Amino acid sequence: MAFVSPEFVRGLFTPPHDTSLVRYAAAVGMIWGVFLGAAGMGLSLFLVTAVQVARLLKRKSDEKDKA
């Protein structure tokens, strides 16, 4: 992306000269918060699903052993 549009990448990591640093930091912090929150939620959903699948497989295995 930096090869195609270096201005875009520069704008992501350094605030423009005429803006407030506090406002820029708040905006970037909110964006990172959304990304990290989505990643945390995805990880949590994956773990819950993996536990449920493991319980289901164990239950089926136990039923086969009893029969």
VMD Tcl script that draws the C-alpha trace (Angstrom):
set ca {
  {0.00 0.00 0.00}
  {2.86 2.38 0.74}
  {4.18 1.91 -2.78}
  {0.85 2.89 -4.36}
  {-0.09 5.72 -2.00}
  {2.62 6.89 0.39}
  {0.49 9.89 1.39}
  {-2.22 7.57 2.71}
  {0.22 5.55 4.80}
  {1.93 8.69 6.09}
  {-1.50 10.01 7.15}
  {-2.14 6.83 9.13}
  {0.90 7.20 11.35}
  {1.51 10.93 11.58}
  {-1.11 13.63 12.04}
  {-1.39 16.42 9.47}
  {0.39 19.62 10.51}
  {-2.79 21.67 10.99}
  {-4.70 19.25 13.27}
  {-4.78 18.78 17.01}
  {-2.65 15.93 18.26}
  {-5.24 15.03 20.90}
  {-8.05 14.74 18.33}
  {-5.85 12.68 16.03}
  {-4.86 10.35 18.88}
  {-8.50 9.93 19.93}
  {-9.58 9.05 16.39}
  {-6.75 6.58 15.85}
  {-7.37 5.07 19.29}
  {-11.03 4.50 18.49}
  {-10.15 2.80 15.21}
  {-7.60 0.51 16.89}
  {-10.15 -0.20 19.62}
  {-12.65 -1.42 17.05}
  {-10.03 -3.64 15.40}
  {-8.81 -5.12 18.68}
  {-12.35 -5.57 19.96}
  {-13.37 -7.41 16.81}
  {-10.30 -9.63 17.04}
  {-11.02 -10.41 20.70}
  {-14.63 -11.21 19.93}
  {-13.61 -13.46 17.04}
  {-11.15 -15.32 19.24}
  {-13.77 -15.76 21.97}
  {-16.34 -17.08 19.51}
  {-13.79 -19.48 18.04}
  {-12.89 -20.85 21.49}
  {-16.53 -21.31 22.50}
  {-17.25 -23.11 19.24}
  {-14.19 -25.35 19.62}
  {-15.25 -26.33 23.16}
  {-18.78 -27.15 22.01}
  {-17.49 -29.27 19.12}
  {-15.10 -31.10 21.46}
  {-17.95 -31.86 23.88}
  {-20.11 -33.12 21.04}
  {-17.35 -35.40 19.75}
  {-16.65 -36.71 23.25}
  {-20.34 -37.43 23.81}
  {-20.54 -39.37 20.53}
  {-17.38 -41.28 21.43}
  {-18.80 -42.18 24.86}
  {-22.05 -43.40 23.29}
  {-20.11 -45.67 20.90}
  {-18.09 -47.11 23.79}
  {-21.25 -47.96 25.77}
  {-22.87 -49.74 22.82}
}
mol new
graphics top color blue
foreach p $ca { graphics top sphere $p radius 0.5 }
foreach p [lrange $ca 0 end-1] q [lrange $ca 1 end] { graphics top cylinder $p $q radius 0.2 }
display resetview
